[in-house]
Amino acid sequence: MRVGIRPDYKRHGTSTLFAALNVLNGKVIGQCQPRHTHKEWLKFLCQIDREAPKGKTLHLIADNYATHKHPVVKAWLDSATR
């Protein structure tokens, strides 16, 4: 168990905001989720994939959070880039 994180810890109203900015036109793709797991991150990546113009190269910047490197996310990214 990590120091400072109790097993009965609850987030009490906090939310995770995922957002992507198109720097050329200022359009924001965003969603709020109650958690920040690989499942929510993957839902957001799928939303970006649906809403971004087809045929464009996307540049994503994400921190080193384990959720962003989950094997399921990596597999989806590998298949999306083919």
Biopython code that builds the backbone (N, CA, C, O; Angstrom):
import numpy as np
from Bio.PDB.StructureBuilder import StructureBuilder

atoms = [
    (1, "MET", "N", (0.839, -1.173, 0.000)),
    (1, "MET", "CA", (0.000, 0.000, 0.000)),
    (1, "MET", "C", (0.886, 1.239, 0.000)),
    (1, "MET", "O", (1.882, 1.312, 0.720)),
    (2, "ARG", "N", (0.501, 2.209, -0.823)),
    (2, "ARG", "CA", (1.264, 3.445, -0.886)),
    (2, "ARG", "C", (1.014, 4.284, 0.368)),
    (2, "ARG", "O", (-0.088, 4.291, 0.917)),
    (3, "VAL", "N", (2.020, 4.965, 0.793)),
    (3, "VAL", "CA", (1.897, 5.832, 1.958)),
    (3, "VAL", "C", (0.928, 6.961, 1.647)),
    (3, "VAL", "O", (1.019, 7.591, 0.593)),
    (4, "GLY", "N", (-0.001, 7.218, 2.565)),
    (4, "GLY", "CA", (-0.935, 8.327, 2.396)),
    (4, "GLY", "C", (-2.218, 7.961, 1.670)),
    (4, "GLY", "O", (-3.153, 8.762, 1.672)),
    (5, "ILE", "N", (-2.308, 6.799, 1.052)),
    (5, "ILE", "CA", (-3.528, 6.378, 0.352)),
    (5, "ILE", "C", (-4.165, 5.253, 1.169)),
    (5, "ILE", "O", (-3.636, 4.145, 1.252)),
    (6, "ARG", "N", (-5.300, 5.563, 1.759)),
    (6, "ARG", "CA", (-5.982, 4.568, 2.580)),
    (6, "ARG", "C", (-6.912, 3.741, 1.711)),
    (6, "ARG", "O", (-7.425, 4.241, 0.711)),
    (7, "PRO", "N", (-7.141, 2.470, 2.076)),
    (7, "PRO", "CA", (-8.037, 1.628, 1.264)),
    (7, "PRO", "C", (-9.479, 2.127, 1.233)),
    (7, "PRO", "O", (-10.221, 1.792, 0.309)),
    (8, "ASP", "N", (-9.888, 2.910, 2.210)),
    (8, "ASP", "CA", (-11.256, 3.429, 2.240)),
    (8, "ASP", "C", (-11.360, 4.834, 1.655)),
    (8, "ASP", "O", (-12.383, 5.498, 1.822)),
    (9, "TYR", "N", (-10.319, 5.293, 0.975)),
    (9, "TYR", "CA", (-10.289, 6.635, 0.389)),
    (9, "TYR", "C", (-11.352, 6.774, -0.693)),
    (9, "TYR", "O", (-11.490, 5.903, -1.551)),
    (10, "LYS", "N", (-12.097, 7.866, -0.649)),
    (10, "LYS", "CA", (-13.091, 8.170, -1.672)),
    (10, "LYS", "C", (-12.800, 9.571, -2.211)),
    (10, "LYS", "O", (-12.307, 10.428, -1.478)),
    (11, "ARG", "N", (-13.099, 9.803, -3.474)),
    (11, "ARG", "CA", (-12.754, 11.075, -4.112)),
    (11, "ARG", "C", (-13.762, 12.186, -3.837)),
    (11, "ARG", "O", (-13.466, 13.349, -4.113)),
    (12, "HIS", "N", (-14.926, 11.876, -3.310)),
    (12, "HIS", "CA", (-15.924, 12.861, -2.878)),
    (12, "HIS", "C", (-16.098, 14.042, -3.832)),
    (12, "HIS", "O", (-15.749, 15.178, -3.511)),
    (13, "GLY", "N", (-16.636, 13.751, -4.989)),
    (13, "GLY", "CA", (-17.004, 14.824, -5.892)),
    (13, "GLY", "C", (-15.934, 15.286, -6.858)),
    (13, "GLY", "O", (-16.199, 16.145, -7.699)),
    (14, "THR", "N", (-14.746, 14.745, -6.763)),
    (14, "THR", "CA", (-13.730, 15.150, -7.728)),
    (14, "THR", "C", (-14.010, 14.482, -9.065)),
    (14, "THR", "O", (-14.704, 13.467, -9.130)),
    (15, "SER", "N", (-13.478, 15.045, -10.101)),
    (15, "SER", "CA", (-13.694, 14.541, -11.451)),
    (15, "SER", "C", (-12.394, 14.646, -12.227)),
    (15, "SER", "O", (-11.515, 15.438, -11.888)),
    (16, "THR", "N", (-12.283, 13.848, -13.258)),
    (16, "THR", "CA", (-11.127, 13.911, -14.140)),
    (16, "THR", "C", (-11.558, 14.578, -15.436)),
    (16, "THR", "O", (-12.543, 14.174, -16.054)),
    (17, "LEU", "N", (-10.821, 15.591, -15.840)),
    (17, "LEU", "CA", (-11.092, 16.280, -17.099)),
    (17, "LEU", "C", (-10.060, 15.837, -18.125)),
    (17, "LEU", "O", (-8.856, 15.978, -17.911)),
    (18, "PHE", "N", (-10.537, 15.305, -19.233)),
    (18, "PHE", "CA", (-9.681, 15.006, -20.375)),
    (18, "PHE", "C", (-9.986, 16.068, -21.422)),
    (18, "PHE", "O", (-11.152, 16.344, -21.703)),
    (19, "ALA", "N", (-8.947, 16.667, -22.004)),
    (19, "ALA", "CA", (-9.173, 17.702, -23.006)),
    (19, "ALA", "C", (-8.088, 17.648, -24.074)),
    (19, "ALA", "O", (-6.921, 17.379, -23.790)),
    (20, "ALA", "N", (-8.502, 17.910, -25.301)),
    (20, "ALA", "CA", (-7.578, 17.982, -26.436)),
    (20, "ALA", "C", (-7.871, 19.289, -27.163)),
    (20, "ALA", "O", (-9.031, 19.629, -27.397)),
    (21, "LEU", "N", (-6.834, 20.008, -27.513)),
    (21, "LEU", "CA", (-6.974, 21.301, -28.173)),
    (21, "LEU", "C", (-6.421, 21.233, -29.586)),
    (21, "LEU", "O", (-5.293, 20.789, -29.798)),
    (22, "ASN", "N", (-7.212, 21.671, -30.546)),
    (22, "ASN", "CA", (-6.735, 21.856, -31.904)),
    (22, "ASN", "C", (-6.156, 23.267, -31.946)),
    (22, "ASN", "O", (-6.900, 24.247, -31.919)),
    (23, "VAL", "N", (-4.840, 23.370, -32.011)),
    (23, "VAL", "CA", (-4.194, 24.688, -31.936)),
    (23, "VAL", "C", (-4.424, 25.527, -33.191)),
    (23, "VAL", "O", (-4.216, 26.740, -33.160)),
    (24, "LEU", "N", (-4.845, 24.917, -34.279)),
    (24, "LEU", "CA", (-5.092, 25.676, -35.505)),
    (24, "LEU", "C", (-6.416, 26.413, -35.492)),
    (24, "LEU", "O", (-6.510, 27.530, -36.000)),
    (25, "ASN", "N", (-7.454, 25.792, -34.906)),
    (25, "ASN", "CA", (-8.763, 26.456, -34.922)),
    (25, "ASN", "C", (-9.353, 26.696, -33.536)),
    (25, "ASN", "O", (-10.424, 27.292, -33.421)),
    (26, "GLY", "N", (-8.678, 26.246, -32.489)),
    (26, "GLY", "CA", (-9.137, 26.487, -31.127)),
    (26, "GLY", "C", (-10.212, 25.543, -30.637)),
    (26, "GLY", "O", (-10.703, 25.705, -29.520)),
    (27, "LYS", "N", (-10.596, 24.556, -31.443)),
    (27, "LYS", "CA", (-11.631, 23.606, -31.031)),
    (27, "LYS", "C", (-11.082, 22.711, -29.922)),
    (27, "LYS", "O", (-9.948, 22.238, -29.985)),
    (28, "VAL", "N", (-11.920, 22.493, -28.902)),
    (28, "VAL", "CA", (-11.551, 21.621, -27.789)),
    (28, "VAL", "C", (-12.440, 20.380, -27.815)),
    (28, "VAL", "O", (-13.661, 20.488, -27.929)),
    (29, "ILE", "N", (-11.833, 19.223, -27.710)),
    (29, "ILE", "CA", (-12.545, 17.971, -27.518)),
    (29, "ILE", "C", (-12.327, 17.632, -26.052)),
    (29, "ILE", "O", (-11.188, 17.521, -25.599)),
    (30, "GLY", "N", (-13.407, 17.469, -25.316)),
    (30, "GLY", "CA", (-13.241, 17.214, -23.895)),
    (30, "GLY", "C", (-14.312, 16.319, -23.326)),
    (30, "GLY", "O", (-15.383, 16.146, -23.907)),
    (31, "GLN", "N", (-13.999, 15.754, -22.177)),
    (31, "GLN", "CA", (-14.974, 14.976, -21.434)),
    (31, "GLN", "C", (-14.531, 14.885, -19.981)),
    (31, "GLN", "O", (-13.340, 14.882, -19.672)),
    (32, "CYS", "N", (-15.508, 14.814, -19.111)),
    (32, "CYS", "CA", (-15.247, 14.610, -17.685)),
    (32, "CYS", "C", (-15.615, 13.177, -17.331)),
    (32, "CYS", "O", (-16.623, 12.647, -17.797)),
    (33, "GLN", "N", (-14.803, 12.573, -16.519)),
    (33, "GLN", "CA", (-15.030, 11.200, -16.076)),
    (33, "GLN", "C", (-14.868, 11.150, -14.560)),
    (33, "GLN", "O", (-14.113, 11.941, -13.994)),
    (34, "PRO", "N", (-15.560, 10.238, -13.900)),
    (34, "PRO", "CA", (-15.432, 10.137, -12.453)),
    (34, "PRO", "C", (-14.104, 9.532, -12.001)),
    (34, "PRO", "O", (-13.701, 9.696, -10.849)),
    (35, "ARG", "N", (-13.433, 8.839, -12.906)),
    (35, "ARG", "CA", (-12.166, 8.186, -12.575)),
    (35, "ARG", "C", (-11.153, 8.459, -13.674)),
    (35, "ARG", "O", (-11.484, 9.038, -14.708)),
    (36, "HIS", "N", (-9.909, 8.035, -13.439)),
    (36, "HIS", "CA", (-8.839, 8.191, -14.428)),
    (36, "HIS", "C", (-8.131, 6.844, -14.577)),
    (36, "HIS", "O", (-6.978, 6.679, -14.179)),
    (37, "THR", "N", (-8.852, 5.890, -15.161)),
    (37, "THR", "CA", (-8.269, 4.581, -15.416)),
    (37, "THR", "C", (-8.000, 4.440, -16.907)),
    (37, "THR", "O", (-8.354, 5.317, -17.695)),
    (38, "HIS", "N", (-7.375, 3.335, -17.289)),
    (38, "HIS", "CA", (-7.095, 3.136, -18.713)),
    (38, "HIS", "C", (-8.386, 3.070, -19.530)),
    (38, "HIS", "O", (-8.387, 3.426, -20.708)),
    (39, "LYS", "N", (-9.480, 2.621, -18.921)),
    (39, "LYS", "CA", (-10.752, 2.535, -19.653)),
    (39, "LYS", "C", (-11.272, 3.924, -20.014)),
    (39, "LYS", "O", (-11.703, 4.152, -21.144)),
    (40, "GLU", "N", (-11.232, 4.845, -19.065)),
    (40, "GLU", "CA", (-11.672, 6.210, -19.350)),
    (40, "GLU", "C", (-10.734, 6.900, -20.342)),
    (40, "GLU", "O", (-11.181, 7.622, -21.233)),
    (41, "TRP", "N", (-9.434, 6.670, -20.177)),
    (41, "TRP", "CA", (-8.452, 7.258, -21.096)),
    (41, "TRP", "C", (-8.688, 6.740, -22.513)),
    (41, "TRP", "O", (-8.620, 7.507, -23.474)),
    (42, "LEU", "N", (-8.963, 5.452, -22.645)),
    (42, "LEU", "CA", (-9.213, 4.868, -23.965)),
    (42, "LEU", "C", (-10.503, 5.414, -24.577)),
    (42, "LEU", "O", (-10.560, 5.645, -25.784)),
    (43, "LYS", "N", (-11.537, 5.623, -23.763)),
    (43, "LYS", "CA", (-12.769, 6.243, -24.267)),
    (43, "LYS", "C", (-12.472, 7.627, -24.844)),
    (43, "LYS", "O", (-13.002, 8.005, -25.888)),
    (44, "PHE", "N", (-11.615, 8.373, -24.148)),
    (44, "PHE", "CA", (-11.260, 9.697, -24.627)),
    (44, "PHE", "C", (-10.457, 9.627, -25.921)),
    (44, "PHE", "O", (-10.695, 10.412, -26.840)),
    (45, "LEU", "N", (-9.519, 8.705, -26.002)),
    (45, "LEU", "CA", (-8.748, 8.548, -27.242)),
    (45, "LEU", "C", (-9.662, 8.185, -28.407)),
    (45, "LEU", "O", (-9.473, 8.672, -29.521)),
    (46, "CYS", "N", (-10.646, 7.335, -28.155)),
    (46, "CYS", "CA", (-11.602, 6.969, -29.211)),
    (46, "CYS", "C", (-12.427, 8.185, -29.641)),
    (46, "CYS", "O", (-12.729, 8.345, -30.824)),
    (47, "GLN", "N", (-12.788, 9.033, -28.689)),
    (47, "GLN", "CA", (-13.520, 10.258, -29.029)),
    (47, "GLN", "C", (-12.668, 11.167, -29.910)),
    (47, "GLN", "O", (-13.160, 11.721, -30.893)),
    (48, "ILE", "N", (-11.404, 11.318, -29.562)),
    (48, "ILE", "CA", (-10.499, 12.121, -30.393)),
    (48, "ILE", "C", (-10.429, 11.524, -31.792)),
    (48, "ILE", "O", (-10.490, 12.254, -32.782)),
    (49, "ASP", "N", (-10.303, 10.222, -31.879)),
    (49, "ASP", "CA", (-10.209, 9.541, -33.170)),
    (49, "ASP", "C", (-11.459, 9.788, -34.014)),
    (49, "ASP", "O", (-11.361, 9.988, -35.224)),
    (50, "ARG", "N", (-12.631, 9.774, -33.380)),
    (50, "ARG", "CA", (-13.891, 10.016, -34.101)),
    (50, "ARG", "C", (-14.016, 11.459, -34.574)),
    (50, "ARG", "O", (-14.472, 11.714, -35.689)),
    (51, "GLU", "N", (-13.608, 12.408, -33.724)),
    (51, "GLU", "CA", (-13.874, 13.821, -33.994)),
    (51, "GLU", "C", (-12.767, 14.554, -34.748)),
    (51, "GLU", "O", (-13.013, 15.605, -35.340)),
    (52, "ALA", "N", (-11.568, 14.016, -34.732)),
    (52, "ALA", "CA", (-10.456, 14.682, -35.424)),
    (52, "ALA", "C", (-10.588, 14.462, -36.931)),
    (52, "ALA", "O", (-11.090, 13.426, -37.367)),
    (53, "PRO", "N", (-10.140, 15.427, -37.719)),
    (53, "PRO", "CA", (-10.198, 15.261, -39.173)),
    (53, "PRO", "C", (-9.410, 14.025, -39.616)),
    (53, "PRO", "O", (-8.296, 13.784, -39.150)),
    (54, "LYS", "N", (-9.993, 13.269, -40.500)),
    (54, "LYS", "CA", (-9.329, 12.060, -41.009)),
    (54, "LYS", "C", (-8.134, 12.441, -41.878)),
    (54, "LYS", "O", (-8.151, 13.460, -42.568)),
    (55, "GLY", "N", (-7.116, 11.618, -41.834)),
    (55, "GLY", "CA", (-5.940, 11.840, -42.654)),
    (55, "GLY", "C", (-4.941, 12.823, -42.059)),
    (55, "GLY", "O", (-3.909, 13.096, -42.672)),
    (56, "LYS", "N", (-5.222, 13.349, -40.897)),
    (56, "LYS", "CA", (-4.307, 14.291, -40.254)),
    (56, "LYS", "C", (-3.446, 13.551, -39.230)),
    (56, "LYS", "O", (-3.907, 12.606, -38.591)),
    (57, "THR", "N", (-2.216, 13.979, -39.082)),
    (57, "THR", "CA", (-1.344, 13.432, -38.044)),
    (57, "THR", "C", (-1.639, 14.153, -36.745)),
    (57, "THR", "O", (-1.629, 15.383, -36.692)),
    (58, "LEU", "N", (-1.899, 13.393, -35.702)),
    (58, "LEU", "CA", (-2.185, 13.974, -34.394)),
    (58, "LEU", "C", (-0.961, 13.837, -33.502)),
    (58, "LEU", "O", (-0.263, 12.824, -33.536)),
    (59, "HIS", "N", (-0.712, 14.852, -32.718)),
    (59, "HIS", "CA", (0.389, 14.837, -31.759)),
    (59, "HIS", "C", (-0.223, 14.922, -30.369)),
    (59, "HIS", "O", (-0.822, 15.935, -30.009)),
    (60, "LEU", "N", (-0.072, 13.863, -29.592)),
    (60, "LEU", "CA", (-0.626, 13.823, -28.244)),
    (60, "LEU", "C", (0.492, 13.979, -27.233)),
    (60, "LEU", "O", (1.549, 13.358, -27.349)),
    (61, "ILE", "N", (0.245, 14.809, -26.250)),
    (61, "ILE", "CA", (1.203, 14.986, -25.164)),
    (61, "ILE", "C", (0.511, 14.512, -23.892)),
    (61, "ILE", "O", (-0.533, 15.042, -23.511)),
    (62, "ALA", "N", (1.082, 13.533, -23.253)),
    (62, "ALA", "CA", (0.519, 12.992, -22.013)),
    (62, "ALA", "C", (1.643, 12.824, -21.005)),
    (62, "ALA", "O", (2.800, 12.616, -21.369)),
    (63, "ASP", "N", (1.283, 12.916, -19.738)),
    (63, "ASP", "CA", (2.307, 12.735, -18.711)),
    (63, "ASP", "C", (2.666, 11.257, -18.577)),
    (63, "ASP", "O", (2.199, 10.424, -19.354)),
    (64, "ASN", "N", (3.479, 10.946, -17.609)),
    (64, "ASN", "CA", (4.016, 9.594, -17.446)),
    (64, "ASN", "C", (3.119, 8.727, -16.564)),
    (64, "ASN", "O", (3.583, 7.727, -16.016)),
    (65, "TYR", "N", (1.866, 9.085, -16.419)),
    (65, "TYR", "CA", (0.920, 8.350, -15.589)),
    (65, "TYR", "C", (0.732, 6.945, -16.150)),
    (65, "TYR", "O", (0.631, 6.774, -17.365)),
    (66, "ALA", "N", (0.682, 5.947, -15.286)),
    (66, "ALA", "CA", (0.603, 4.545, -15.717)),
    (66, "ALA", "C", (-0.605, 4.270, -16.604)),
    (66, "ALA", "O", (-0.535, 3.432, -17.503)),
    (67, "THR", "N", (-1.706, 4.965, -16.361)),
    (67, "THR", "CA", (-2.910, 4.794, -17.179)),
    (67, "THR", "C", (-2.625, 5.022, -18.656)),
    (67, "THR", "O", (-3.175, 4.327, -19.510)),
    (68, "HIS", "N", (-1.778, 5.982, -18.959)),
    (68, "HIS", "CA", (-1.488, 6.321, -20.351)),
    (68, "HIS", "C", (-0.623, 5.279, -21.035)),
    (68, "HIS", "O", (-0.519, 5.266, -22.262)),
    (69, "LYS", "N", (0.009, 4.392, -20.244)),
    (69, "LYS", "CA", (0.908, 3.376, -20.803)),
    (69, "LYS", "C", (0.365, 1.960, -20.614)),
    (69, "LYS", "O", (1.095, 0.987, -20.807)),
    (70, "HIS", "N", (-0.890, 1.839, -20.244)),
    (70, "HIS", "CA", (-1.496, 0.529, -19.997)),
    (70, "HIS", "C", (-1.403, -0.322, -21.266)),
    (70, "HIS", "O", (-1.531, 0.217, -22.365)),
    (71, "PRO", "N", (-1.186, -1.632, -21.147)),
    (71, "PRO", "CA", (-1.070, -2.499, -22.331)),
    (71, "PRO", "C", (-2.261, -2.410, -23.291)),
    (71, "PRO", "O", (-2.079, -2.483, -24.506)),
    (72, "VAL", "N", (-3.460, -2.256, -22.764)),
    (72, "VAL", "CA", (-4.638, -2.138, -23.642)),
    (72, "VAL", "C", (-4.571, -0.839, -24.445)),
    (72, "VAL", "O", (-4.907, -0.819, -25.628)),
    (73, "VAL", "N", (-4.140, 0.233, -23.805)),
    (73, "VAL", "CA", (-3.999, 1.525, -24.492)),
    (73, "VAL", "C", (-2.900, 1.430, -25.552)),
    (73, "VAL", "O", (-3.074, 1.896, -26.679)),
    (74, "LYS", "N", (-1.782, 0.830, -25.187)),
    (74, "LYS", "CA", (-0.686, 0.671, -26.161)),
    (74, "LYS", "C", (-1.130, -0.135, -27.369)),
    (74, "LYS", "O", (-0.793, 0.206, -28.503)),
    (75, "ALA", "N", (-1.889, -1.208, -27.135)),
    (75, "ALA", "CA", (-2.371, -2.038, -28.247)),
    (75, "ALA", "C", (-3.316, -1.237, -29.140)),
    (75, "ALA", "O", (-3.247, -1.343, -30.365)),
    (76, "TRP", "N", (-4.190, -0.441, -28.543)),
    (76, "TRP", "CA", (-5.110, 0.375, -29.332)),
    (76, "TRP", "C", (-4.338, 1.402, -30.163)),
    (76, "TRP", "O", (-4.632, 1.592, -31.343)),
    (77, "LEU", "N", (-3.364, 2.057, -29.558)),
    (77, "LEU", "CA", (-2.566, 3.035, -30.291)),
    (77, "LEU", "C", (-1.801, 2.379, -31.438)),
    (77, "LEU", "O", (-1.723, 2.934, -32.534)),
    (78, "ASP", "N", (-1.238, 1.200, -31.185)),
    (78, "ASP", "CA", (-0.542, 0.471, -32.257)),
    (78, "ASP", "C", (-1.492, 0.165, -33.418)),
    (78, "ASP", "O", (-1.121, 0.331, -34.580)),
    (79, "SER", "N", (-2.690, -0.270, -33.115)),
    (79, "SER", "CA", (-3.634, -0.604, -34.193)),
    (79, "SER", "C", (-4.154, 0.656, -34.882)),
    (79, "SER", "O", (-4.452, 0.627, -36.076)),
    (80, "ALA", "N", (-4.265, 1.755, -34.145)),
    (80, "ALA", "CA", (-4.780, 3.004, -34.729)),
    (80, "ALA", "C", (-3.756, 3.649, -35.664)),
    (80, "ALA", "O", (-4.138, 4.417, -36.546)),
    (81, "THR", "N", (-2.481, 3.359, -35.494)),
    (81, "THR", "CA", (-1.468, 3.983, -36.324)),
    (81, "THR", "C", (-1.151, 3.171, -37.570)),
    (81, "THR", "O", (-0.283, 3.556, -38.353)),
    (82, "ARG", "N", (-1.820, 2.090, -37.758)),
    (82, "ARG", "CA", (-1.576, 1.270, -38.958)),
    (82, "ARG", "C", (-2.501, 1.657, -40.068)),
    (82, "ARG", "O", (-2.441, 1.076, -41.152)),
]
sb = StructureBuilder()
sb.init_structure("model")
sb.init_model(0)
sb.init_chain("A")
sb.init_seg("    ")
for serial, (resi, resn, name, xyz) in enumerate(atoms, 1):
    if name == "N":
        sb.init_residue(resn, " ", resi, " ")
    sb.init_atom(name, np.array(xyz, "f"), 0.0, 1.0, " ", f" {name:<3s}", serial, name[0])
structure = sb.get_structure()
